[in-house]
């Protein structure tokens, strides 16, 4: 019988563990598959891990991995992929904003031969207007940079074992799961879903963490920002040629006038572009530094349910 592993990253989700176990188990029971629920506690400071362990004692299909500290959602998803034993893996949020009722359709499409079933957002739920606009801007940019349509991308997807093995074989430390699952290829299909309200609790994503997430993933997946430096340099060269020609003509014709304000503005503009360019280059140097250190993506401090799994 086919086995499905459902990977559920969790950070500060103690109130959502039990509802997630009940909802996902109920759906999978109707699919006539063997399955396991693999929770990855990303260094939670509340009772998330205790709830996962309690669920593992009550249900032999529930297993848990606990990080030694918070390593981020990307690390949690890849930890789940590396520990998963299913013929296919479903990655979803444990707050149930990704509807479990979509899983049977994912499995049906997988059985038809699709190796990647992408959950595509029909809407973004109750996000603020600013958050929604920023998300659309980020995914529009990353779509152009990568050449792949990621305008409605999400972490909610089913991956065949071949895809999981391909992702696990990647040695890079800075990973962007949504983009890499596109990048590896394989036969894929999109499946629309509507984002639901959280079962309990509040989102752990603040504005600052979302900004850091965007910059980290842009630099991790695409070198396009580096080309911005070249474009800015070419624009400055064009501007310098124009203003230089004007200044030379005025000098030769004796019509040159004092332009202290213009000089100051040009210096401020040039200095700003130089600092932006250095910042972009520095971002990538920092990424290189992180990669060459070769530190693991995460450190596991504890597990539960493994004896029953083995």
Backbone as CSV, one residue per row, in Angstrom:
resi,resn,N_x,N_y,N_z,CA_x,CA_y,CA_z,C_x,C_y,C_z
1,UNK,0.841,-1.201,0.000,0.000,0.000,0.000,0.877,1.252,0.000
2,UNK,0.450,2.250,-0.741,1.208,3.504,-0.804,1.245,4.172,0.570
3,UNK,2.367,4.828,0.824,2.508,5.533,2.099,2.704,7.023,1.842
4,UNK,1.955,7.834,2.570,2.035,9.287,2.455,2.578,9.861,3.760
5,UNK,3.581,10.708,3.655,4.093,11.437,4.811,3.604,12.875,4.737
6,UNK,2.923,13.315,5.777,2.478,14.706,5.859,3.428,15.441,6.802
7,UNK,4.128,16.429,6.274,5.116,17.192,7.028,4.486,18.498,7.491
8,UNK,4.524,18.729,8.811,3.884,19.902,9.384,4.878,20.688,10.238
9,UNK,5.536,21.708,9.680,6.415,22.565,10.481,5.584,23.290,11.535
10,UNK,6.165,23.455,12.726,5.427,24.105,13.807,6.348,25.015,14.607
11,UNK,5.890,26.217,14.840,6.617,27.155,15.696,5.595,27.917,16.539
12,UNK,5.567,27.626,17.818,4.605,28.262,18.706,3.174,27.899,18.361
13,UNK,2.924,26.610,18.104,1.602,26.171,17.646,0.982,25.147,18.589
14,UNK,1.172,25.303,19.896,0.677,24.286,20.826,-0.839,24.094,20.733
15,UNK,-1.586,25.145,20.395,-3.042,25.036,20.316,-3.509,24.391,19.009
16,UNK,-2.604,24.266,18.049,-2.996,23.743,16.742,-2.582,22.297,16.503
17,UNK,-1.781,21.731,17.388,-1.281,20.369,17.167,-2.423,19.354,17.156
18,UNK,-3.225,19.342,18.192,-4.319,18.358,18.274,-5.342,18.532,17.152
19,UNK,-5.806,19.766,16.863,-6.726,19.921,15.726,-6.116,19.458,14.402
20,UNK,-4.815,19.694,14.213,-4.164,19.270,12.978,-4.128,17.753,12.878
21,UNK,-3.802,17.074,13.978,-3.768,15.608,13.978,-5.147,15.055,13.629
22,UNK,-6.184,15.598,14.262,-7.536,15.093,14.012,-7.968,15.345,12.563
23,UNK,-7.768,16.570,12.094,-8.255,16.936,10.764,-7.521,16.178,9.661
24,UNK,-6.190,16.119,9.746,-5.417,15.462,8.693,-5.622,13.948,8.733
25,UNK,-5.672,13.369,9.929,-5.895,11.919,10.047,-7.251,11.527,9.477
26,UNK,-8.270,12.304,9.780,-9.617,12.008,9.277,-9.652,12.005,7.755
27,UNK,-8.963,12.965,7.137,-8.940,13.046,5.684,-8.183,11.868,5.080
28,UNK,-7.021,11.553,5.658,-6.192,10.486,5.096,-6.809,9.109,5.287
29,UNK,-7.580,8.924,6.343,-8.251,7.647,6.555,-9.195,7.324,5.395
30,UNK,-9.755,8.375,4.787,-10.692,8.171,3.684,-9.999,7.923,2.353
31,UNK,-8.659,8.063,2.326,-7.916,7.928,1.063,-7.391,6.529,0.821
32,UNK,-7.569,5.653,1.788,-7.091,4.266,1.676,-5.590,4.212,1.394
33,UNK,-4.828,4.905,2.223,-3.370,4.889,2.128,-2.794,4.709,3.524
34,UNK,-1.589,4.186,3.566,-0.823,4.203,4.802,-0.246,5.613,4.934
35,UNK,-0.112,6.104,6.138,0.362,7.473,6.282,1.053,7.685,7.620
36,UNK,1.810,8.764,7.688,2.422,9.215,8.928,2.343,10.732,8.977
37,UNK,2.198,11.269,10.170,2.184,12.712,10.383,3.495,13.089,11.068
38,UNK,4.295,13.894,10.394,5.613,14.238,10.896,5.656,15.730,11.245
39,UNK,5.615,16.022,12.539,5.698,17.398,13.009,7.170,17.770,13.231
40,UNK,7.533,18.974,12.832,8.888,19.478,13.051,8.780,20.740,13.894
41,UNK,9.176,20.628,15.156,9.118,21.769,16.078,10.355,22.634,15.877
42,UNK,10.139,23.822,15.345,11.233,24.725,14.984,11.650,25.591,16.173
43,UNK,12.014,24.924,17.294,12.505,25.652,18.458,11.439,26.449,19.172
44,UNK,10.232,25.920,19.271,9.137,26.635,19.944,9.446,26.842,21.423
45,UNK,8.926,27.951,21.971,9.142,28.268,23.388,7.908,28.011,24.231
46,UNK,6.832,27.569,23.603,5.624,27.252,24.358,5.529,25.733,24.524
47,UNK,4.330,25.218,24.632,4.163,23.787,24.859,3.982,22.973,23.595
48,UNK,4.472,23.496,22.458,4.294,22.781,21.182,4.887,21.379,21.224
49,UNK,6.125,21.256,21.719,6.778,19.951,21.715,6.062,18.966,22.636
50,UNK,5.599,19.444,23.772,4.880,18.568,24.692,3.594,18.045,24.054
51,UNK,2.924,18.901,23.293,1.705,18.471,22.611,2.019,17.460,21.508
52,UNK,3.126,17.651,20.814,3.514,16.701,19.767,3.817,15.340,20.388
53,UNK,4.563,15.338,21.488,4.903,14.073,22.159,3.659,13.375,22.685
54,UNK,2.730,14.151,23.226,1.480,13.566,23.721,0.683,12.956,22.570
55,UNK,0.647,13.647,21.433,-0.063,13.122,20.269,0.601,11.853,19.752
56,UNK,1.942,11.792,19.819,2.669,10.606,19.362,2.373,9.399,20.248
57,UNK,2.168,9.641,21.539,1.829,8.531,22.442,0.418,8.011,22.176
58,UNK,-0.470,8.911,21.806,-1.858,8.524,21.564,-2.065,7.927,20.175
59,UNK,-1.242,8.343,19.232,-1.417,7.924,17.841,-0.075,7.475,17.281
60,UNK,0.031,6.208,16.941,1.286,5.650,16.450,1.732,6.191,15.108
61,UNK,0.844,6.896,14.413,1.208,7.477,13.122,1.835,8.860,13.257
62,UNK,1.847,9.390,14.460,2.390,10.730,14.694,3.836,10.618,15.162
63,UNK,4.714,11.387,14.539,6.127,11.432,14.914,6.561,12.886,15.013
64,UNK,7.600,13.123,15.754,8.044,14.499,15.952,9.557,14.650,15.916
65,UNK,9.993,15.795,15.420,11.398,16.190,15.420,11.477,17.557,16.085
66,UNK,12.408,17.716,16.988,12.558,18.990,17.695,13.929,19.584,17.425
67,UNK,13.963,20.844,16.986,15.223,21.548,16.763,15.782,22.070,18.085
68,UNK,17.092,22.232,18.130,17.742,22.768,19.320,17.455,24.256,19.525
69,UNK,17.072,24.931,18.436,16.664,26.339,18.478,15.862,26.624,17.217
70,UNK,15.466,27.859,17.061,14.705,28.235,15.859,15.639,28.382,14.666
71,UNK,15.475,27.516,13.666,16.293,27.565,12.455,15.508,28.086,11.252
72,UNK,14.206,28.294,11.397,13.410,28.815,10.301,12.575,27.744,9.628
73,UNK,11.527,28.201,8.966,10.575,27.270,8.345,11.198,26.461,7.217
74,UNK,12.110,27.090,6.448,12.747,26.352,5.348,13.501,25.141,5.886
75,UNK,14.254,25.349,6.975,14.996,24.246,7.589,14.039,23.174,8.101
76,UNK,12.915,23.596,8.674,11.952,22.638,9.213,11.359,21.775,8.098
77,UNK,11.041,22.389,6.967,10.476,21.611,5.865,11.489,20.617,5.314
78,UNK,12.748,21.031,5.193,13.757,20.107,4.677,14.086,19.016,5.688
79,UNK,14.009,19.322,6.974,14.198,18.271,7.987,13.108,17.219,7.850
80,UNK,11.891,17.676,7.588,10.798,16.732,7.369,11.009,15.884,6.126
81,UNK,11.476,16.504,5.051,11.723,15.763,3.813,12.807,14.710,4.014
82,UNK,13.825,15.040,4.794,14.920,14.089,5.017,14.496,12.930,5.907
83,UNK,13.552,13.180,6.812,13.108,12.121,7.727,11.927,11.334,7.190
84,UNK,11.273,11.834,6.173,10.050,11.200,5.655,10.348,9.843,5.028
85,UNK,9.413,8.932,5.202,9.567,7.588,4.641,8.480,7.246,3.629
86,UNK,7.624,8.193,3.339,6.515,7.917,2.443,6.917,7.845,0.980
87,UNK,6.044,7.265,0.174,6.230,7.252,-1.278,5.993,8.642,-1.855
88,UNK,5.278,9.450,-1.107,5.059,10.851,-1.467,4.939,11.654,-0.177
89,UNK,5.249,12.937,-0.248,5.196,13.810,0.924,4.272,14.989,0.645
90,UNK,3.446,15.302,1.627,2.618,16.500,1.576,3.168,17.467,2.618
91,UNK,3.507,18.669,2.179,4.000,19.703,3.093,2.880,20.703,3.297
92,UNK,2.551,20.998,4.558,1.461,21.927,4.841,1.675,22.572,6.205
93,UNK,0.994,23.692,6.435,1.075,24.389,7.715,0.181,23.692,8.730
94,UNK,0.649,23.627,9.968,-0.147,22.926,10.981,-1.237,23.807,11.576
95,UNK,-1.320,25.077,11.170,-2.424,25.929,11.633,-3.679,25.721,10.797
96,UNK,-3.586,24.799,9.810,-4.704,24.405,8.949,-5.190,25.522,8.034
97,UNK,-4.336,26.529,7.787,-4.668,27.487,6.742,-4.581,26.812,5.371
98,UNK,-3.769,25.775,5.290,-3.774,24.909,4.112,-4.825,23.828,4.364
99,UNK,-5.934,23.821,3.628,-7.050,22.917,3.948,-6.717,21.447,3.730
100,UNK,-6.832,20.613,4.768,-6.567,19.175,4.610,-7.488,18.515,3.586
101,UNK,-8.672,19.090,3.354,-9.618,18.505,2.405,-9.072,18.489,0.979
102,UNK,-7.994,19.228,0.739,-7.382,19.254,-0.584,-6.478,18.055,-0.813
103,UNK,-6.042,17.403,0.248,-5.080,16.302,0.138,-5.585,15.146,-0.722
104,UNK,-6.842,14.697,-0.580,-7.300,13.591,-1.439,-7.167,13.894,-2.928
105,UNK,-7.444,15.127,-3.329,-7.289,15.491,-4.738,-5.816,15.474,-5.131
106,UNK,-4.938,15.904,-4.215,-3.500,15.830,-4.474,-3.072,14.387,-4.706
107,UNK,-3.552,13.497,-3.866,-3.195,12.082,-3.991,-3.732,11.503,-5.299
108,UNK,-4.962,11.902,-5.678,-5.537,11.421,-6.937,-4.681,11.838,-8.123
109,UNK,-4.232,13.101,-8.134,-3.390,13.594,-9.226,-2.026,12.890,-9.216
110,UNK,-1.519,12.615,-8.026,-0.244,11.886,-7.911,-0.383,10.481,-8.488
111,UNK,-1.481,9.839,-8.205,-1.717,8.497,-8.741,-1.848,8.510,-10.258
112,UNK,-2.249,9.654,-10.804,-2.357,9.774,-12.260,-0.997,9.987,-12.918
113,UNK,0.039,10.178,-12.107,1.383,10.295,-12.664,2.072,11.626,-12.434
114,UNK,1.384,12.579,-11.829,2.026,13.866,-11.532,2.937,13.706,-10.319
115,UNK,4.165,14.232,-10.443,5.154,14.065,-9.371,5.239,15.266,-8.446
116,UNK,4.732,16.398,-8.899,4.634,17.588,-8.058,3.228,18.147,-8.212
117,UNK,2.504,18.212,-7.112,1.172,18.826,-7.116,1.273,20.119,-6.318
118,UNK,1.237,21.242,-7.023,1.443,22.561,-6.413,0.121,23.126,-5.907
119,UNK,0.055,23.405,-4.619,-1.086,24.129,-4.093,-0.966,25.602,-4.471
120,UNK,-1.929,26.109,-5.221,-1.906,27.492,-5.705,-3.011,28.287,-5.019
121,UNK,-2.656,29.392,-4.421,-3.622,30.200,-3.671,-4.592,30.912,-4.605
122,UNK,-5.884,30.686,-4.368,-6.908,31.451,-5.089,-7.063,32.836,-4.465
123,UNK,-6.792,32.936,-3.193,-6.817,34.212,-2.478,-5.804,34.120,-1.348
124,UNK,-5.538,35.240,-0.684,-4.537,35.275,0.374,-5.171,35.426,1.758
125,UNK,-6.449,35.047,1.869,-7.095,35.080,3.171,-7.329,36.504,3.658
126,UNK,-7.111,36.711,4.949,-7.401,38.003,5.567,-6.132,38.825,5.808
127,UNK,-5.141,38.696,4.942,-3.928,39.490,5.081,-4.244,40.974,4.913
128,UNK,-3.420,41.820,5.537,-3.577,43.256,5.364,-3.244,43.644,3.928
129,UNK,-3.750,44.812,3.517,-3.511,45.267,2.148,-2.027,45.448,1.875
130,UNK,-1.297,46.004,2.875,0.141,46.228,2.703,0.885,44.905,2.572
131,UNK,0.516,43.939,3.410,1.153,42.623,3.369,0.882,41.943,2.037
132,UNK,-0.355,41.982,1.590,-0.724,41.350,0.334,-0.002,41.994,-0.846
133,UNK,0.086,43.334,-0.850,0.765,44.043,-1.939,2.247,43.707,-1.961
134,UNK,2.872,43.656,-0.771,4.297,43.326,-0.684,4.557,41.904,-1.161
135,UNK,3.654,40.976,-0.803,3.803,39.579,-1.236,3.695,39.463,-2.753
136,UNK,2.734,40.180,-3.338,2.584,40.135,-4.798,3.811,40.714,-5.494
137,UNK,4.345,41.803,-4.925,5.542,42.414,-5.507,6.715,41.461,-5.448
138,UNK,6.904,40.786,-4.311,8.022,39.855,-4.152,7.912,38.700,-5.137
139,UNK,6.731,38.093,-5.250,6.583,36.929,-6.125,6.609,37.320,-7.595
140,UNK,6.184,38.537,-7.912,6.319,39.007,-9.288,7.796,39.135,-9.646
141,UNK,8.562,39.646,-8.708,10.000,39.819,-8.949,10.703,38.476,-9.049
142,UNK,10.420,37.564,-8.118,11.104,36.276,-8.125,10.677,35.456,-9.345
143,UNK,9.459,35.660,-9.838,9.012,34.973,-11.054,9.829,35.430,-12.255
144,UNK,10.050,36.724,-12.364,10.835,37.247,-13.476,12.291,36.832,-13.364
145,UNK,12.804,36.826,-12.148,14.213,36.482,-11.949,14.476,35.011,-12.235
146,UNK,13.505,34.155,-11.914,13.708,32.710,-12.064,13.158,32.157,-13.367
147,UNK,12.290,32.934,-14.042,11.665,32.430,-15.266,10.548,31.451,-14.999
148,UNK,10.055,31.393,-13.745,8.970,30.487,-13.377,7.844,31.305,-12.760
149,UNK,6.609,30.926,-13.040,5.460,31.639,-12.499,5.253,31.248,-11.039
150,UNK,5.552,32.163,-10.134,5.388,31.904,-8.706,4.441,32.916,-8.071
151,UNK,3.572,33.508,-8.883,2.691,34.573,-8.413,1.754,34.112,-7.300
152,UNK,1.384,32.838,-7.310,0.467,32.311,-6.284,1.083,31.119,-5.561
153,UNK,2.397,31.085,-5.495,3.094,29.938,-4.911,2.814,29.820,-3.414
154,UNK,2.923,28.607,-2.925,2.770,28.351,-1.492,3.630,27.154,-1.121
155,UNK,3.717,26.900,0.182,4.460,25.730,0.658,3.585,24.485,0.670
156,UNK,2.317,24.639,0.349,1.369,23.522,0.367,1.487,22.745,-0.937
157,UNK,2.076,21.556,-0.874,2.265,20.778,-2.097,2.534,19.314,-1.782
158,UNK,2.312,18.486,-2.770,2.646,17.063,-2.683,3.835,16.804,-3.586
159,UNK,4.807,16.064,-3.066,6.023,15.743,-3.805,6.215,14.234,-3.853
160,UNK,6.450,13.715,-5.034,6.747,12.299,-5.198,8.115,11.979,-4.582
161,UNK,8.334,10.730,-4.267,9.611,10.315,-3.660,10.803,10.712,-4.515
162,UNK,10.693,10.644,-5.829,11.808,11.037,-6.697,12.141,12.509,-6.532
163,UNK,11.121,13.338,-6.361,11.334,14.768,-6.156,11.960,15.014,-4.787
164,UNK,11.460,14.320,-3.784,12.007,14.456,-2.429,13.484,14.085,-2.409
165,UNK,13.840,12.998,-3.065,15.243,12.574,-3.111,16.108,13.609,-3.823
166,UNK,15.564,14.211,-4.875,16.316,15.243,-5.605,16.554,16.461,-4.729
167,UNK,15.556,16.873,-3.970,15.705,18.027,-3.076,16.681,17.717,-1.944
168,UNK,16.594,16.509,-1.397,17.488,16.128,-0.299,18.941,16.029,-0.750
169,UNK,19.166,15.800,-2.041,20.535,15.666,-2.552,21.219,17.015,-2.736
170,UNK,20.481,18.105,-2.639,21.076,19.426,-2.840,21.905,19.815,-1.622
171,UNK,23.173,20.177,-1.826,24.058,20.449,-0.694,23.966,21.857,-0.134
172,UNK,23.279,22.775,-0.824,23.271,24.169,-0.393,22.590,24.339,0.959
173,UNK,23.044,25.350,1.707,22.510,25.615,3.042,21.336,26.584,3.006
174,UNK,21.446,27.635,2.198,20.369,28.615,2.065,19.413,28.120,0.983
175,UNK,18.219,27.724,1.408,17.274,27.125,0.469,15.961,27.903,0.484
176,UNK,15.291,27.887,-0.653,13.975,28.498,-0.807,13.070,27.409,-1.347
177,UNK,12.322,26.769,-0.460,11.561,25.568,-0.792,10.592,25.791,-1.944
178,UNK,9.845,26.884,-1.916,8.836,27.117,-2.953,9.464,27.193,-4.339
179,UNK,10.627,27.834,-4.412,11.282,27.981,-5.713,11.985,26.691,-6.130
180,UNK,12.635,26.009,-5.193,13.375,24.802,-5.541,12.446,23.681,-6.013
181,UNK,11.250,23.607,-5.451,10.314,22.576,-5.892,9.867,22.832,-7.328
182,UNK,9.925,24.100,-7.779,9.709,24.415,-9.197,10.951,24.046,-10.004
183,UNK,12.099,24.439,-9.477,13.357,24.348,-10.216,13.721,22.917,-10.577
184,UNK,13.429,21.951,-9.704,13.845,20.566,-9.953,13.113,19.958,-11.140
185,UNK,12.003,20.573,-11.536,11.283,20.060,-12.697,10.317,18.950,-12.340
186,UNK,10.359,17.851,-13.071,9.431,16.720,-12.949,8.038,17.127,-13.458
187,UNK,7.200,16.155,-13.584,5.844,16.401,-14.106,5.002,17.032,-12.993
188,UNK,4.487,18.220,-13.240,3.778,18.947,-12.197,2.418,19.429,-12.670
189,UNK,1.562,19.740,-11.690,0.231,20.265,-11.964,-0.138,21.198,-10.812
190,UNK,-0.929,22.213,-11.112,-1.370,23.162,-10.097,-2.755,22.780,-9.589
191,UNK,-2.967,22.995,-8.303,-4.259,22.700,-7.690,-4.658,23.904,-6.839
192,UNK,-5.678,24.660,-7.237,-6.061,25.860,-6.488,-6.697,25.519,-5.146
193,UNK,-6.473,26.388,-4.168,-7.121,26.242,-2.863,-7.312,27.628,-2.261
194,UNK,-8.234,27.729,-1.336,-8.503,28.985,-0.638,-7.867,28.930,0.743
195,UNK,-7.127,29.956,1.084,-6.485,30.025,2.395,-7.559,30.174,3.469
196,UNK,-7.491,29.334,4.489,-8.490,29.377,5.558,-7.967,30.176,6.741
197,UNK,-8.869,30.492,7.640,-8.490,31.160,8.877,-7.693,30.192,9.752
198,UNK,-6.781,30.732,10.538,-6.039,29.903,11.474,-6.989,29.243,12.455
199,UNK,-6.686,27.993,12.819,-7.510,27.296,13.792,-7.439,27.969,15.159
200,UNK,-6.237,28.388,15.547,-6.038,29.057,16.829,-4.724,29.827,16.782
201,UNK,-4.563,30.771,17.697,-3.316,31.514,17.783,-3.198,32.584,16.714
202,UNK,-2.021,33.211,16.690,-1.748,34.277,15.743,-0.511,33.940,14.919
203,UNK,-0.425,34.560,13.755,0.731,34.339,12.889,2.009,34.833,13.565
204,UNK,3.092,34.073,13.382,4.382,34.458,13.976,5.200,35.332,13.025
205,UNK,4.627,35.650,11.870,5.352,36.445,10.881,5.111,37.933,11.120
206,UNK,6.137,38.650,11.554,6.060,40.096,11.688,6.514,40.746,10.385
207,UNK,6.304,42.056,10.279,6.720,42.758,9.063,8.228,42.630,8.852
208,UNK,9.005,42.801,9.919,10.468,42.719,9.794,10.914,41.314,9.402
209,UNK,10.273,40.285,9.959,10.662,38.907,9.615,10.299,38.597,8.163
210,UNK,9.195,39.150,7.669,8.822,38.940,6.276,9.812,39.622,5.334
211,UNK,10.295,40.817,5.721,11.286,41.515,4.901,12.583,40.719,4.849
212,UNK,13.020,40.222,6.009,14.237,39.396,6.048,14.051,38.129,5.222
213,UNK,12.869,37.529,5.318,12.554,36.320,4.550,12.667,36.591,3.053
214,UNK,12.137,37.742,2.618,12.173,38.088,1.196,13.602,38.279,0.714
215,UNK,14.399,39.057,1.449,15.772,39.311,1.032,16.608,38.036,1.064
216,UNK,16.400,37.214,2.084,17.177,35.977,2.194,16.876,35.044,1.023
217,UNK,15.603,34.918,0.673,15.241,34.002,-0.402,15.590,34.550,-1.777
218,UNK,15.533,35.867,-1.951,15.946,36.435,-3.229,17.424,36.162,-3.489
219,UNK,18.243,36.366,-2.461,19.681,36.151,-2.628,20.031,34.669,-2.677
220,UNK,19.199,33.825,-2.033,19.485,32.386,-2.012,19.175,31.728,-3.345
221,UNK,18.185,32.263,-4.069,17.727,31.569,-5.258,18.135,32.229,-6.570
222,UNK,18.366,33.539,-6.571,18.617,34.229,-7.833,19.778,35.206,-7.693
223,UNK,20.553,35.336,-8.765,21.645,36.319,-8.804,21.204,37.609,-9.496
224,UNK,19.910,37.721,-9.802,19.407,38.894,-10.521,19.732,40.220,-9.829
225,UNK,19.651,40.326,-8.479,19.990,41.608,-7.853,21.399,42.095,-8.180
226,UNK,22.319,41.162,-8.414,23.670,41.581,-8.774,23.689,42.310,-10.109
227,UNK,22.796,41.939,-10.998,22.745,42.605,-12.298,22.231,44.037,-12.176
228,UNK,21.511,44.308,-11.076,21.042,45.675,-10.837,22.224,46.620,-10.706
229,UNK,23.308,46.132,-10.093,24.506,46.950,-9.932,25.053,47.355,-11.296
230,UNK,25.103,46.415,-12.228,25.585,46.706,-13.577,24.676,47.715,-14.274
231,UNK,23.370,47.533,-14.116,22.407,48.447,-14.747,22.558,49.856,-14.186
232,UNK,22.698,49.951,-12.861,22.885,51.261,-12.239,24.170,51.916,-12.743
233,UNK,25.222,51.107,-12.900,26.484,51.647,-13.415,26.340,52.176,-14.831
234,UNK,25.592,51.456,-15.668,25.390,51.905,-17.047,24.555,53.185,-17.096
235,UNK,23.558,53.279,-16.223,22.743,54.498,-16.164,23.581,55.696,-15.729
236,UNK,24.443,55.460,-14.732,25.312,56.548,-14.273,26.297,56.960,-15.359
237,UNK,26.798,55.989,-16.129,27.708,56.307,-17.232,26.997,57.147,-18.283
238,UNK,25.752,56.787,-18.609,24.987,57.552,-19.591,24.745,58.975,-19.098
239,UNK,24.374,59.089,-17.811,24.148,60.419,-17.250,25.430,61.240,-17.242
240,UNK,26.557,60.586,-16.932,27.839,61.293,-16.906,28.224,61.797,-18.291
241,UNK,27.956,60.981,-19.323,28.262,61.404,-20.697,27.428,62.610,-21.096
242,UNK,26.138,62.590,-20.734,25.248,63.704,-21.089,25.679,64.989,-20.390
243,UNK,25.829,64.893,-19.051,26.208,66.101,-18.303,27.624,66.552,-18.648
244,UNK,28.498,65.587,-18.920,29.867,65.954,-19.294,29.908,66.698,-20.618
245,UNK,29.112,66.226,-21.574,29.047,66.888,-22.887,28.498,68.303,-22.752
246,UNK,27.438,68.442,-21.964,26.842,69.774,-21.752,27.848,70.721,-21.110
247,UNK,28.546,70.219,-20.087,29.517,71.062,-19.393,30.663,71.475,-20.313
248,UNK,31.121,70.542,-21.172,32.230,70.848,-22.080,31.817,71.886,-23.127
249,UNK,30.605,71.725,-23.659,30.108,72.688,-24.647,29.975,74.072,-24.035
250,UNK,29.432,74.135,-22.814,29.288,75.426,-22.145,30.642,76.060,-21.851
251,UNK,31.619,75.219,-21.520,32.962,75.744,-21.236,33.588,76.319,-22.502
252,UNK,33.461,75.606,-23.608,34.069,76.040,-24.860,33.389,77.279,-25.434
253,UNK,32.098,77.404,-25.189,31.365,78.562,-25.713,31.349,79.734,-24.753
254,UNK,31.935,79.550,-23.579,32.003,80.631,-22.604,30.698,80.916,-21.900
255,UNK,29.778,79.962,-21.883,28.483,80.173,-21.216,28.358,79.376,-19.925
256,UNK,29.454,78.816,-19.468,29.404,78.008,-18.248,29.036,78.872,-17.054
257,UNK,28.107,78.355,-16.210,27.662,79.080,-15.022,27.998,78.265,-13.775
258,UNK,27.990,78.935,-12.651,28.236,78.235,-11.394,27.129,77.234,-11.118
259,UNK,27.488,76.044,-10.707,26.479,74.999,-10.472,26.743,74.228,-9.204
260,UNK,26.948,74.943,-8.089,27.273,74.283,-6.826,26.164,73.326,-6.391
261,UNK,24.921,73.769,-6.490,23.793,72.927,-6.079,23.720,71.656,-6.920
262,UNK,23.929,71.830,-8.233,23.895,70.669,-9.126,24.973,69.663,-8.760
263,UNK,26.174,70.162,-8.471,27.283,69.275,-8.094,26.959,68.499,-6.821
264,UNK,26.400,69.192,-5.824,26.066,68.529,-4.562,25.012,67.441,-4.782
265,UNK,23.970,67.778,-5.570,22.925,66.794,-5.834,23.464,65.580,-6.580
266,UNK,24.354,65.822,-7.550,24.945,64.705,-8.287,25.802,63.833,-7.381
267,UNK,26.534,64.465,-6.475,27.368,63.694,-5.547,26.512,62.851,-4.607
268,UNK,25.426,63.444,-4.104,24.531,62.685,-3.227,23.900,61.513,-3.976
269,UNK,23.480,61.766,-5.227,22.865,60.717,-6.034,23.860,59.599,-6.327
270,UNK,25.059,59.986,-6.724,26.095,58.989,-7.029,26.472,58.188,-5.788
271,UNK,26.621,58.903,-4.661,26.962,58.212,-3.417,25.890,57.218,-2.996
272,UNK,24.608,57.590,-3.179,23.507,56.683,-2.828,23.546,55.423,-3.673
273,UNK,23.766,55.594,-4.986,23.843,54.423,-5.863,25.011,53.520,-5.494
274,UNK,26.138,54.134,-5.147,27.311,53.342,-4.754,27.022,52.535,-3.489
275,UNK,26.362,53.156,-2.506,26.063,52.455,-1.261,25.048,51.332,-1.497
276,UNK,24.053,51.583,-2.344,23.095,50.520,-2.667,23.802,49.353,-3.350
277,UNK,24.671,49.664,-4.281,25.408,48.622,-4.999,26.284,47.824,-4.051
278,UNK,26.970,48.519,-3.146,27.809,47.814,-2.167,26.956,46.946,-1.248
279,UNK,25.754,47.428,-0.908,24.867,46.633,-0.064,24.436,45.350,-0.747
280,UNK,24.101,45.435,-2.037,23.696,44.237,-2.787,24.852,43.252,-2.888
281,UNK,26.035,43.766,-3.218,27.214,42.899,-3.303,27.519,42.276,-1.946
282,UNK,27.395,43.086,-0.891,27.645,42.572,0.457,26.673,41.478,0.848
283,UNK,25.420,41.599,0.404,24.427,40.572,0.692,24.858,39.225,0.125
284,UNK,25.384,39.242,-1.095,25.814,37.993,-1.726,27.124,37.481,-1.129
285,UNK,27.997,38.375,-0.737,29.226,37.941,-0.057,28.861,37.258,1.254
286,UNK,27.862,37.813,1.953,27.400,37.181,3.186,26.852,35.790,2.939
287,UNK,26.109,35.626,1.827,25.587,34.305,1.479,26.721,33.326,1.186
288,UNK,27.752,33.790,0.468,28.914,32.932,0.188,29.588,32.517,1.491
289,UNK,29.718,33.470,2.400,30.326,33.202,3.707,29.546,32.131,4.468
290,UNK,28.210,32.228,4.442,27.380,31.242,5.123,27.542,29.855,4.499
291,UNK,27.639,29.814,3.173,27.740,28.528,2.494,29.076,27.832,2.749
292,UNK,30.167,28.596,2.684,31.481,27.961,2.799,31.773,27.488,4.219
293,UNK,31.057,28.023,5.210,31.252,27.522,6.572,30.761,26.083,6.697
294,UNK,29.794,25.719,5.864,29.330,24.335,5.838,28.571,23.886,7.066
295,UNK,28.004,24.809,7.814,27.221,24.412,8.979,25.925,23.724,8.543
296,UNK,25.395,22.819,9.358,24.147,22.136,8.983,22.975,23.114,8.951
297,UNK,21.959,22.745,8.177,20.769,23.598,8.101,20.052,23.666,9.433
298,UNK,20.170,22.613,10.222,19.458,22.550,11.507,20.154,21.540,12.404
299,UNK,19.828,21.575,13.692,20.333,20.612,14.665,19.126,20.033,15.407
300,UNK,19.014,18.725,15.415,17.900,18.045,16.087,18.297,17.768,17.532
301,UNK,17.461,18.205,18.452,17.753,17.967,19.871,16.937,16.808,20.441
302,UNK,15.824,16.462,19.802,14.978,15.399,20.352,14.029,14.884,19.266
303,UNK,13.553,13.681,19.444,12.543,13.100,18.565,11.524,12.361,19.401
304,UNK,10.374,12.100,18.839,9.373,11.284,19.518,8.620,10.475,18.474
305,UNK,8.115,9.315,18.904,7.387,8.436,18.011,8.265,7.613,17.108
306,UNK,9.580,7.714,17.220,10.469,7.015,16.308,10.459,5.510,16.520
307,UNK,10.337,5.057,17.754,10.344,3.611,17.997,9.185,2.934,17.290
308,UNK,8.039,3.563,17.340,6.884,2.988,16.657,7.060,3.068,15.164
309,UNK,7.727,4.191,14.729,7.960,4.332,13.286,8.900,3.266,12.783
310,UNK,9.961,2.980,13.541,10.921,1.969,13.125,10.307,0.553,13.204
